[in-house]
């Protein structure tokens, strides 16, 4: 078990992890899902518009487990409930085509 507040090379740690427990930031979520790592996210409920809640709720039980700070240990005890559905691979070809059309 290891933890940190900030890491410049998060991908290295994600690749070594068996499971990731993280805040519900979009960048971290996407990195973990692309790395196909089981993910438990903790939403920062103090954010004004709470985009973390929106994203985590949309992905909850499909690709990750959303939890609250006081329920992290319970979520870790119930790892058999972690979703195993793979996150779809990105297809950037349409974006590239659109970008070329607009250029």
GROMACS elastic network, one bead per residue, 0.5 to 0.9 nm:
[ bonds ]
;  ai    aj funct       b0    kb
    4     7     6  0.69509   500
    6    10     6  0.84397   500
    7    10     6  0.55547   500
    7    13     6  0.88799   500
    8    11     6  0.88457   500
    9    12     6  0.58412   500
    9    13     6  0.72522   500
   10    13     6  0.53525   500
   10    14     6  0.61184   500
   10    15     6  0.86287   500
   10    28     6  0.83592   500
   10    31     6  0.85915   500
   11    15     6  0.60272   500
   11    16     6  0.86735   500
   11    31     6  0.71997   500
   11    32     6  0.83017   500
   11    35     6  0.84768   500
   12    15     6  0.52984   500
   12    16     6  0.65434   500
   12    17     6  0.88712   500
   13    16     6  0.51792   500
   13    17     6  0.61572   500
   14    17     6  0.51414   500
   14    18     6  0.82788   500
   14    19     6  0.82844   500
   14    20     6  0.70757   500
   14    31     6  0.79911   500
   14    32     6  0.65908   500
   14    35     6  0.73723   500
   14    37     6  0.74637   500
   15    18     6  0.83326   500
   15    32     6  0.85383   500
   15    35     6  0.67760   500
   15    37     6  0.79606   500
   17    20     6  0.64699   500
   17    37     6  0.74797   500
   18    37     6  0.68562   500
   18    38     6  0.72561   500
   19    37     6  0.59863   500
   19    39     6  0.60095   500
   19    40     6  0.79126   500
   20    32     6  0.75254   500
   20    37     6  0.68390   500
   20    38     6  0.62434   500
   20    40     6  0.62546   500
   20    41     6  0.81861   500
   21    38     6  0.86621   500
   21    39     6  0.59438   500
   21    41     6  0.57228   500
   21    42     6  0.75292   500
   21    72     6  0.82844   500
   21    76     6  0.89046   500
   22    25     6  0.80567   500
   22    28     6  0.74187   500
   22    29     6  0.80819   500
   22    39     6  0.75850   500
   22    40     6  0.64307   500
   22    42     6  0.61002   500
   22    43     6  0.87812   500
   23    28     6  0.77075   500
   23    29     6  0.83988   500
   23    40     6  0.84583   500
   23    41     6  0.52769   500
   23    43     6  0.58979   500
   23    44     6  0.70075   500
   23    52     6  0.84191   500
   24    27     6  0.86164   500
   24    28     6  0.72069   500
   24    29     6  0.65195   500
   24    40     6  0.86139   500
   24    41     6  0.50422   500
   24    42     6  0.55250   500
   24    43     6  0.50928   500
   24    44     6  0.71942   500
   24    51     6  0.89682   500
   24    52     6  0.53190   500
   24    53     6  0.75312   500
   24    55     6  0.77653   500
   24    56     6  0.63454   500
   24    66     6  0.81156   500
   25    28     6  0.55436   500
   25    29     6  0.62128   500
   25    30     6  0.87326   500
   25    41     6  0.84945   500
   25    43     6  0.81169   500
   25    44     6  0.88522   500
   25    51     6  0.85285   500
   25    52     6  0.59704   500
   25    55     6  0.85073   500
   25    56     6  0.87044   500
   26    29     6  0.50968   500
   26    30     6  0.60992   500
   26    31     6  0.85627   500
   26    51     6  0.87544   500
   26    52     6  0.72010   500
   26    55     6  0.73419   500
   26    56     6  0.86762   500
   27    30     6  0.52920   500
   27    31     6  0.61613   500
   27    32     6  0.86792   500
   28    31     6  0.51239   500
   28    32     6  0.61765   500
   28    33     6  0.85576   500
   29    32     6  0.53107   500
   29    33     6  0.61203   500
   29    34     6  0.85688   500
   29    39     6  0.78504   500
   29    41     6  0.79336   500
   29    56     6  0.86122   500
   29    64     6  0.87476   500
   30    33     6  0.51447   500
   30    34     6  0.60163   500
   30    35     6  0.84618   500
   31    34     6  0.53130   500
   31    35     6  0.62126   500
   31    36     6  0.87232   500
   31    37     6  0.89865   500
   32    35     6  0.50107   500
   32    36     6  0.61909   500
   32    37     6  0.54328   500
   32    38     6  0.76184   500
   32    39     6  0.69154   500
   33    37     6  0.60470   500
   33    38     6  0.77618   500
   33    39     6  0.76818   500
   33    63     6  0.74464   500
   33    64     6  0.84059   500
   33    86     6  0.77427   500
   33    87     6  0.58970   500
   33    88     6  0.88402   500
   34    37     6  0.78062   500
   34    86     6  0.86970   500
   34    87     6  0.67296   500
   34    88     6  0.82367   500
   34    89     6  0.73940   500
   34    90     6  0.88693   500
   36    39     6  0.88185   500
   36    84     6  0.89355   500
   36    86     6  0.66751   500
   36    87     6  0.72188   500
   38    63     6  0.80464   500
   38    64     6  0.67599   500
   38    65     6  0.86984   500
   38    79     6  0.89949   500
   38    82     6  0.67233   500
   38    83     6  0.75002   500
   38    84     6  0.75379   500
   39    63     6  0.77250   500
   39    64     6  0.50700   500
   39    65     6  0.64578   500
   39    66     6  0.86495   500
   39    82     6  0.76186   500
   39    83     6  0.86504   500
   40    64     6  0.58056   500
   40    66     6  0.58873   500
   40    67     6  0.70318   500
   40    72     6  0.80749   500
   40    75     6  0.76158   500
   40    76     6  0.82649   500
   40    82     6  0.80882   500
   41    56     6  0.72775   500
   41    64     6  0.72793   500
   41    65     6  0.62381   500
   41    67     6  0.61066   500
   41    68     6  0.81638   500
   41    72     6  0.87218   500
   42    45     6  0.89207   500
   42    52     6  0.88366   500
   42    56     6  0.85349   500
   42    65     6  0.87508   500
   42    66     6  0.60636   500
   42    67     6  0.51544   500
   42    68     6  0.53172   500
   42    69     6  0.61974   500
   42    72     6  0.76963   500
   43    46     6  0.87699   500
   43    50     6  0.84199   500
   43    52     6  0.58609   500
   43    53     6  0.58861   500
   43    56     6  0.73952   500
   43    66     6  0.72668   500
   43    67     6  0.69534   500
   43    68     6  0.63845   500
   43    69     6  0.79848   500
   44    47     6  0.61889   500
   44    50     6  0.75636   500
   44    52     6  0.68958   500
   44    53     6  0.76993   500
   44    68     6  0.83601   500
   44    69     6  0.87526   500
   45    48     6  0.83066   500
   45    50     6  0.66860   500
   45    52     6  0.81743   500
   45    53     6  0.74256   500
   45    68     6  0.86417   500
   46    49     6  0.89799   500
   46    50     6  0.74695   500
   47    51     6  0.78227   500
   47    52     6  0.81146   500
   48    51     6  0.84277   500
   49    52     6  0.86165   500
   49    53     6  0.88835   500
   50    53     6  0.54130   500
   50    54     6  0.67793   500
   51    54     6  0.50443   500
   51    55     6  0.62359   500
   51    56     6  0.84852   500
   52    55     6  0.53118   500
   52    56     6  0.59439   500
   52    57     6  0.83208   500
   53    56     6  0.52034   500
   53    57     6  0.58284   500
   53    58     6  0.84464   500
   53    66     6  0.87058   500
   54    57     6  0.53004   500
   54    58     6  0.62629   500
   54    59     6  0.88570   500
   55    58     6  0.52145   500
   55    59     6  0.64020   500
   55    60     6  0.85017   500
   56    59     6  0.52330   500
   56    60     6  0.57025   500
   56    64     6  0.79355   500
   56    65     6  0.80026   500
   56    66     6  0.60031   500
   57    60     6  0.50671   500
   57    61     6  0.85684   500
   57    65     6  0.89188   500
   57    66     6  0.69810   500
   58    61     6  0.86819   500
   58    62     6  0.82470   500
   59    62     6  0.54756   500
   59    63     6  0.55445   500
   59    64     6  0.61783   500
   59    65     6  0.79266   500
   59    66     6  0.82738   500
   60    63     6  0.62356   500
   60    64     6  0.51786   500
   60    65     6  0.51043   500
   60    66     6  0.56039   500
   60    83     6  0.85653   500
   61    64     6  0.56369   500
   61    65     6  0.56604   500
   61    66     6  0.78865   500
   61    81     6  0.83157   500
   61    82     6  0.73237   500
   61    83     6  0.58071   500
   62    65     6  0.81266   500
   62    82     6  0.88377   500
   62    83     6  0.58182   500
   62    84     6  0.79291   500
   62    85     6  0.64483   500
   62    86     6  0.88705   500
   62    87     6  0.88141   500
   63    82     6  0.80007   500
   63    83     6  0.54386   500
   63    84     6  0.68664   500
   63    85     6  0.59159   500
   63    86     6  0.70252   500
   63    87     6  0.66015   500
   64    82     6  0.64836   500
   64    83     6  0.59083   500
   64    84     6  0.84402   500
   64    85     6  0.89941   500
   65    75     6  0.78939   500
   65    81     6  0.82758   500
   65    82     6  0.63647   500
   65    83     6  0.74102   500
   66    75     6  0.87990   500
   67    70     6  0.83042   500
   67    71     6  0.61340   500
   67    72     6  0.63191   500
   67    75     6  0.71812   500
   68    71     6  0.52554   500
   68    72     6  0.64052   500
   69    72     6  0.56275   500
   69    73     6  0.86446   500
   70    73     6  0.75452   500
   70    74     6  0.84528   500
   71    74     6  0.52116   500
   71    75     6  0.62506   500
   71    76     6  0.87478   500
   72    75     6  0.50445   500
   72    76     6  0.62332   500
   72    77     6  0.86970   500
   73    76     6  0.50265   500
   73    77     6  0.62889   500
   73    78     6  0.88253   500
   74    77     6  0.50481   500
   74    78     6  0.64714   500
   75    78     6  0.51619   500
   75    79     6  0.66173   500
   75    81     6  0.85391   500
   75    82     6  0.88394   500
   76    79     6  0.55097   500
   77    80     6  0.84233   500
   78    81     6  0.58402   500
   78    82     6  0.77172   500
   79    82     6  0.54055   500
   80    83     6  0.83195   500
   81    84     6  0.88198   500
   83    86     6  0.85707   500
   86    89     6  0.87071   500
   88    91     6  0.89944   500
   91    94     6  0.71103   500
   91    95     6  0.81729   500
   92    95     6  0.52121   500
   92    96     6  0.61070   500
   92    97     6  0.86148   500
   93    97     6  0.60832   500
   93    98     6  0.85779   500
   94    97     6  0.50062   500
   94    98     6  0.61031   500
   94    99     6  0.84417   500
   95    98     6  0.50965   500
   95    99     6  0.59898   500
   95   100     6  0.85271   500
   96    99     6  0.50249   500
   96   100     6  0.61238   500
   96   101     6  0.85519   500
   97   100     6  0.51430   500
   97   101     6  0.61576   500
   97   102     6  0.87024   500
   98   102     6  0.62192   500
   98   103     6  0.86143   500
   99   102     6  0.52089   500
   99   103     6  0.61326   500
  100   103     6  0.51245   500
